[in-house]
Amino acid sequence: MDKGGRLVNGDHPSAAPSKKHQFSVDFALHSRYQQTIGEWVEGAYLLCRRRQELPMSARISTRQGFYVTIFVCAWLFMVSSAHAVNLYDASLRNGDYGGGSRIDTMDYYHGGSPHVLGIVDSAAGVTFTPTETTGNSNALINFPQGASSAGFRAHGTISLKLNADSAAQLAMTTWGHLFCENYGYNQFNNGQSSFSTYVSRVANGPGVDDDQLSITLRVMHVDTMQWYSAGSIILDFGRWYNVGFTWGGPTHDYEIWVDGQLRSGWDLPAGVNLPWGLNWPPSATNVGLGGQHERGLGTNGNYTSAVGITYADFHMWDEYRAQGDTEPIPEPGAAVILLTASLALQLRPRRR
């Protein structure tokens, strides 16, 4: 806890580091390929520059070295591109769902007819609003997976930016889904799930001004047919975060990253292995931003999408991404400082 008695991420057991796979080498890290490619391109450029300074007898070997450099660079690029599969890239701003779609949530609880979706699109992102008696939302944006599901369950990344409003969250009387596998969508059992993240409110003493938001990742594995809590994080209300969820990485089975920093690393118990979910009917054929399609909470037909959260920049990868595909989000004050410094450098007098 911090000085004010509020929870911090280190207070959660899932934040404890693990040494599993510590010495393994994962050449699937796309960022590593990018760094290597950059080094080879720089080397090729330097060879071209220096070649003009060498005698003719040495230029042949230099030319050969240059061709080898270009060949290796191209090979690394093809290997990297072949492995990296960006399944979805949606800004979620002004209705841009990047191939995902709003789902008309309807089931027999609601008379089998569509009803108003709790989705508000804006330049900032998409916000889910209350529609249910529990204060939750029926909002859902579905992202079909198709044939990509097998590899995605073994190693993958989902990242997004979010900003939770404290006052709007007070409307929820229970937990709500951030996103989940939309298992069985349009196929069977009114929707199921074997992979989900849910949010709940963390009370810190009297009053609500210092409350925080908890996000927990839950997964089900076919090895044991059990659900596991694969890590949790604590965030503040009223500010933007870049949050990434990964599985199948070189250090932990499951990780949660926030603004480029590892906040939670968790490993499966002995005898339980990735991929998560079920092999048949195959899990991960659909992933939904929000709760499960046509799956009411209890018998009163309430849906389970969390409310009061604005989402933007939703990314889904069929591979483990370094730092959970996240990066620090500059504070407004930092942006002003950088702009001021840039202007000062441009306006300073130059020596003649």
Buried (B, 14 or more C-beta within 10 A) or exposed (E): EEEEEBBEBEEBEBBEEBEBBEEEEBEBBBEBBBEBBEEBBEBBEEBEEEBEEEEEEEBEEBEEBBEEBBEBBEEBBEEBEEBBBBBBEBBBBEEBBBEBEBBEBBBEBBEEEEEEBBBEBEEBBBBBBBBBEBBBBBBBBBBBBEEBBBBBBBBBBBBBBBBBBBEBBBBBEBBBBBBBBBBBBEEEEBBBBBBBBBBBBBEBEEEBEBBBBBBBBBBBBBEEEEBBEBBBBBBEBEEBBBBBBBBBBBBBBBBBBBBBEBBBBBBBEEEBEBBBBBEEEBBBBBBBBBBBBBBBBEEEBBBBBBBBBBBBBBBBBBBBBBBBBBEEBEEEEEEEEEEEEEEEEEEEEEEE
